[in-house]
Every structure is written in structure tokens, then in C-alpha cells.
Amino acid sequence: MSVEPYREITFDKDGDGPPGQASELAALARQGVGDLVVFAHGWNSSPSGATRLCSDFFEPFPGLLAPGVEAGYAGLIWPSMMFSDEPVPDFRALVTVLPEKEPVIGRLTELLAAAPESEAAFTEFGALLRELTDVDADAESVAAREPVPEFLVADPVAVCVRFTEALESCGAVPVESFGAGLKKYWKGAKEALRQATYYVMKKRAGQVGEHGLGPLLTEVARAAPGLRVHLVGHSMGARLVAYALRGCPPGSGRSPP
């Protein structure tokens, strides 16, 4: 790491992390640190890539701080996603971050590879997307806080047609590679899956922020009330740190800045 003192915070998809992380951060105050900068990376980041991003982000800080400012640094590593852009993607990266959805991901991969010319196949694809994103399972709780994207609940054929036409109009995929008939609309289905993974990561960022980082910062504030905490997020990491404020209950300690 390019700066010291540096600590790495880790959470799983539910916002759970190893014990002792709050104590390690609070201990920095006893070492003279007055300002703690917490940086959360965005999606499309492997763990090693996220660590490199944290290092690059923090590197110029020592030279920018005013005299007398003692800063500490924390990189927040959470399970985001790598999504390859191959003609028929290898979704092993998806399985890595969504292991509980492996059967669903496997079947989605099969459908995209086979591109069957039947409306029934598209109907199955739409149902699998909803299962992947847990739209049916948590429809009420999600709707209460944010709308479910229309493409996840609309007619799957119409959705894939719309995505295919969008790809064709912007030249993102050569027109000759689209095929004919219903088969061509599996290009749009692949984009629908990409958008679904974005939705999953969006929800996950909120989950990790509210149920992981928020409670952790509350513990830090109680143990080191004089430590100023600065939250920074890149891309989806900005949503994560924003949702951390939801996880700081009123009266639980000094709210992190």
C-alpha cells in the first residue's frame, strides 16, 4: 500500500465481516490519527483490482494534507463483479459473486449459447432473470424503497427485442451478427442479463453499506468519538457509503461525517 497507516475493511454480500475491524480502526485514534478516510470501490472490481484502486486513490493524500493533519486510510473491499464481454460469456465470474445462484446462471448460459427460436425459451429466460435478481422474492420490500426495473417484469420477448434494436442502432454489435427471426433477439437477452447484474450489484451495495459499514462506523464512533471519518465511494461504492448512513442508528454515537 502506498500510504500508512492503512487498514482494509472487508464485507460479504450480506454486509458481514470478520470480527475486530471496528477495533482496528478505532485504535488508529490512539496512535494519533485524527482523520480517517474510508474509500469504497465500485463494481466490476476483483479483490486484487480493488486493492490497487485504493492504493492509487490514496497515494497523493500525504502531499495534499495541511501541516499537522494526521490521517489514516481504510479501503473497503466488497464482493462486486467482473462481467466479461465475450460473444458467449463465461459466467464463472458471476458464480463467484453469486454462488447461491449457480444453477440459475448455468441455465442462463445455456440459453444464451443455444439461442433457441421459441417464445417459451424467452419466457424461461425472463423467469430466470427474476430469480437471479430475487425480484419475486422481495418485491414488496424492494418496491417500498426503490422501483423494480421494468425490463425485469415486462414481457421477455418485447424486452429482448428492445435491447437488440438499441444495440443495432448504436452499432454496439455488427448487424450481420444478429442472425434472423427470434434468434437475433438473444443479443438483446445478453444485454438484459448485463443490466440484471447491475441491478443485483446496486442492491448489494446498499446492503453492504447499511448492514455492514454503517454498524461498523457506529462502533468506531463510540470507541473513538474524536476521530473524524470521511466517506468516499467510486461508482457503485458511492451508493454503498451513502447507505452506510442508514445503518447508523440515532443516538448510537456521533454520526460519521
C-alpha positions as CSV (number, residue, x, y, z in Angstrom):
1,M,0.0,0.0,0.0
2,S,1.2,3.5,-0.9
3,V,0.1,5.1,2.4
4,E,0.3,4.4,6.1
5,P,-1.5,3.7,8.4
6,Y,-3.7,1.7,6.1
7,R,-6.4,-0.8,7.1
8,E,-8.5,-3.0,4.8
9,I,-12.2,-3.5,5.6
10,T,-14.0,-6.5,4.1
11,F,-17.6,-7.5,3.9
12,D,-19.5,-10.3,2.3
13,K,-22.6,-9.8,0.2
14,D,-24.8,-9.5,3.3
15,G,-22.6,-6.9,5.0
16,D,-21.0,-9.4,7.4
17,G,-17.3,-9.1,8.1
18,P,-14.6,-10.6,10.3
19,P,-14.7,-9.5,14.0
20,G,-12.4,-6.8,15.2
21,Q,-12.5,-4.5,12.2
22,A,-14.1,-1.6,14.2
23,S,-11.5,-2.0,17.0
24,E,-8.6,-1.8,14.5
25,L,-10.0,1.4,13.0
26,A,-10.7,2.9,16.5
27,A,-7.1,2.1,17.5
28,L,-5.8,4.4,14.9
29,A,-7.1,7.3,17.0
30,R,-4.9,6.2,19.9
31,Q,-2.0,6.3,17.5
32,G,-2.6,10.0,16.8
33,V,-4.8,9.7,13.7
34,G,-7.4,12.5,13.7
35,D,-8.9,11.9,10.3
36,L,-9.9,8.5,8.8
37,V,-10.6,8.4,5.0
38,V,-12.7,5.4,4.1
39,F,-12.8,4.6,0.3
40,A,-15.2,2.0,-1.3
41,H,-14.6,0.8,-4.8
42,G,-17.3,0.3,-7.4
43,W,-18.5,-2.8,-9.2
44,N,-16.5,-4.6,-11.9
45,S,-13.6,-4.9,-9.5
46,S,-11.8,-8.1,-8.5
47,P,-10.4,-8.1,-4.9
48,S,-6.9,-7.5,-6.1
49,G,-8.1,-4.8,-8.5
50,A,-10.0,-3.1,-5.7
51,T,-6.9,-3.0,-3.5
52,R,-4.9,-1.5,-6.4
53,L,-7.6,1.1,-6.9
54,C,-7.4,2.0,-3.2
55,S,-3.7,2.3,-3.3
56,D,-3.8,4.6,-6.4
57,F,-6.6,6.7,-4.8
58,F,-4.8,7.2,-1.5
59,E,-1.3,7.8,-3.0
60,P,-1.4,11.6,-3.4
61,F,-3.1,12.2,0.0
62,P,0.1,12.8,2.1
63,G,1.2,15.5,-0.1
64,L,-2.1,17.3,-0.1
65,L,-2.8,17.4,3.6
66,A,-2.3,20.6,5.6
67,P,0.6,20.6,8.1
68,G,-0.4,18.9,11.4
69,V,-3.1,16.8,9.9
70,E,-2.6,13.1,10.8
71,A,-4.7,10.9,8.5
72,G,-5.4,7.2,8.4
73,Y,-6.8,5.3,5.5
74,A,-9.1,2.4,5.0
75,G,-10.0,0.6,1.8
76,L,-13.4,-1.2,1.8
77,I,-13.4,-4.4,-0.2
78,W,-16.8,-5.9,-1.0
79,P,-17.9,-8.6,-3.5
80,S,-18.7,-6.7,-6.7
81,M,-18.4,-8.3,-10.1
82,M,-16.4,-8.8,-13.2
83,F,-18.6,-9.3,-16.4
84,S,-16.7,-10.5,-19.5
85,D,-17.7,-9.3,-22.9
86,E,-17.2,-12.4,-24.9
87,P,-19.7,-13.5,-27.7
88,V,-20.9,-16.2,-25.4
89,P,-19.6,-15.1,-22.0
90,D,-18.1,-17.4,-19.5
91,F,-20.2,-16.6,-16.4
92,R,-17.8,-18.1,-13.9
93,A,-17.3,-14.5,-12.6
94,L,-21.0,-14.3,-11.9
95,V,-20.9,-17.6,-10.0
96,T,-18.0,-16.3,-7.9
97,V,-20.1,-13.4,-6.6
98,L,-23.4,-15.2,-6.7
99,P,-22.6,-18.8,-5.7
100,E,-26.1,-19.5,-4.4
101,K,-27.4,-18.8,-8.0
102,E,-25.1,-21.2,-9.8
103,P,-28.0,-23.4,-11.2
104,V,-29.8,-20.3,-12.5
105,I,-26.6,-18.8,-14.0
106,G,-25.8,-22.2,-15.6
107,R,-29.2,-22.3,-17.3
108,L,-29.0,-18.7,-18.4
109,T,-25.6,-19.5,-20.0
110,E,-27.1,-22.5,-21.8
111,L,-30.0,-20.4,-23.2
112,L,-27.6,-17.7,-24.4
113,A,-25.3,-20.2,-26.1
114,A,-28.1,-22.1,-27.8
115,A,-30.3,-19.1,-28.7
116,P,-33.4,-21.2,-29.3
117,E,-36.0,-19.8,-31.6
118,S,-39.0,-20.1,-29.4
119,E,-41.1,-17.7,-27.3
120,A,-41.1,-20.3,-24.5
121,A,-37.3,-20.0,-24.2
122,F,-37.6,-16.3,-23.8
123,T,-40.3,-16.7,-21.2
124,E,-37.9,-19.1,-19.3
125,F,-35.1,-16.6,-19.6
126,G,-37.3,-13.8,-18.1
127,A,-38.2,-16.0,-15.2
128,L,-34.6,-16.9,-14.6
129,L,-33.6,-13.2,-14.6
130,R,-36.2,-12.6,-11.9
131,E,-34.9,-15.5,-9.9
132,L,-31.3,-14.2,-10.3
133,T,-32.3,-10.8,-9.0
134,D,-34.8,-12.0,-6.3
135,V,-37.4,-9.7,-7.7
136,D,-40.2,-12.1,-7.0
137,A,-38.9,-12.9,-3.5
138,D,-38.5,-9.4,-2.2
139,A,-40.9,-7.5,-4.5
140,E,-42.7,-5.8,-1.6
141,S,-39.5,-4.7,0.3
142,V,-37.8,-3.5,-2.8
143,A,-40.9,-1.6,-4.1
144,A,-41.1,0.1,-0.8
145,R,-37.7,1.6,-1.2
146,E,-37.0,1.8,-4.9
147,P,-38.8,0.7,-8.1
148,V,-38.0,-2.6,-9.8
149,P,-36.7,-2.0,-13.3
150,E,-39.4,-2.5,-15.9
151,F,-37.3,-4.9,-18.0
152,L,-37.3,-7.5,-15.2
153,V,-41.1,-7.7,-15.1
154,A,-42.2,-6.8,-18.7
155,D,-42.7,-9.4,-21.5
156,P,-39.3,-11.1,-22.1
157,V,-39.6,-11.1,-25.9
158,A,-40.5,-7.4,-26.0
159,V,-37.6,-6.6,-23.7
160,C,-35.1,-8.6,-25.7
161,V,-36.4,-7.0,-28.9
162,R,-35.9,-3.6,-27.4
163,F,-32.4,-4.2,-26.2
164,T,-31.5,-5.8,-29.6
165,E,-32.8,-2.8,-31.5
166,A,-30.9,-0.5,-29.2
167,L,-27.6,-2.4,-29.8
168,E,-28.2,-2.4,-33.5
169,S,-29.0,1.3,-33.7
170,C,-25.9,2.4,-31.8
171,G,-23.6,0.0,-33.6
172,A,-22.5,-1.8,-30.4
173,V,-22.8,-5.2,-32.2
174,P,-22.4,-5.7,-36.0
175,V,-25.8,-6.1,-37.6
176,E,-24.7,-9.2,-39.6
177,S,-24.0,-11.0,-36.3
178,F,-27.6,-10.7,-35.2
179,G,-29.0,-13.7,-37.1
180,A,-32.6,-13.8,-38.2
181,G,-36.0,-14.4,-36.7
182,L,-36.3,-14.8,-32.9
183,K,-32.7,-16.0,-32.8
184,K,-31.4,-12.5,-33.3
185,Y,-33.1,-11.2,-30.1
186,W,-30.8,-13.3,-27.9
187,K,-28.3,-10.5,-28.5
188,G,-30.7,-8.3,-26.5
189,A,-31.1,-11.1,-24.0
190,K,-27.4,-10.9,-23.2
191,E,-27.7,-7.2,-22.6
192,A,-30.7,-7.8,-20.4
193,L,-28.6,-10.1,-18.3
194,R,-25.9,-7.5,-18.1
195,Q,-28.4,-5.0,-16.8
196,A,-29.8,-7.5,-14.3
197,T,-26.3,-8.0,-12.9
198,Y,-26.1,-4.2,-12.5
199,Y,-29.3,-4.3,-10.5
200,V,-28.0,-7.1,-8.3
201,M,-24.9,-5.1,-7.5
202,K,-26.9,-1.9,-6.9
203,K,-28.9,-3.7,-4.3
204,R,-25.8,-5.4,-2.8
205,A,-24.0,-2.0,-2.5
206,G,-26.9,-0.8,-0.4
207,Q,-27.0,-3.9,1.7
208,V,-23.3,-3.8,2.5
209,G,-23.4,-0.1,3.3
210,E,-26.5,-0.2,5.5
211,H,-25.8,-3.5,7.3
212,G,-22.0,-3.6,7.1
213,L,-20.3,-0.3,7.0
214,G,-23.0,1.6,8.9
215,P,-22.9,-0.5,12.1
216,L,-19.1,-0.7,11.9
217,L,-18.8,3.1,11.8
218,T,-21.2,3.3,14.7
219,E,-18.8,1.1,16.7
220,V,-15.9,3.2,15.7
221,A,-17.7,6.4,16.7
222,R,-18.4,5.0,20.1
223,A,-14.9,3.8,20.7
224,A,-13.1,6.8,19.2
225,P,-15.5,9.8,19.4
226,G,-12.8,12.3,18.4
227,L,-12.0,10.5,15.2
228,R,-13.3,12.3,12.1
229,V,-14.4,9.9,9.4
230,H,-14.6,10.9,5.7
231,L,-16.5,8.5,3.4
232,V,-15.6,8.3,-0.3
233,G,-17.1,6.0,-2.9
234,H,-16.2,5.3,-6.5
235,S,-19.1,4.4,-8.9
236,M,-21.3,1.9,-7.0
237,G,-19.2,2.5,-4.0
238,A,-20.8,5.9,-3.6
239,R,-24.1,4.2,-3.1
240,L,-22.5,1.9,-0.6
241,V,-21.1,4.7,1.6
242,A,-24.4,6.7,1.3
243,Y,-26.4,3.7,2.5
244,A,-24.0,3.4,5.5
245,L,-25.7,6.4,7.0
246,R,-28.9,4.4,7.1
247,G,-27.1,1.9,9.3
248,C,-26.1,4.5,11.9
249,P,-29.0,4.5,14.4
250,P,-29.9,7.8,16.0
251,G,-28.3,8.0,19.5
252,S,-25.9,5.2,18.8
253,G,-22.9,7.6,18.8
254,R,-21.6,10.5,16.9
255,S,-22.7,10.3,13.3
256,P,-19.8,9.9,11.0
257,P,-19.3,12.9,8.8
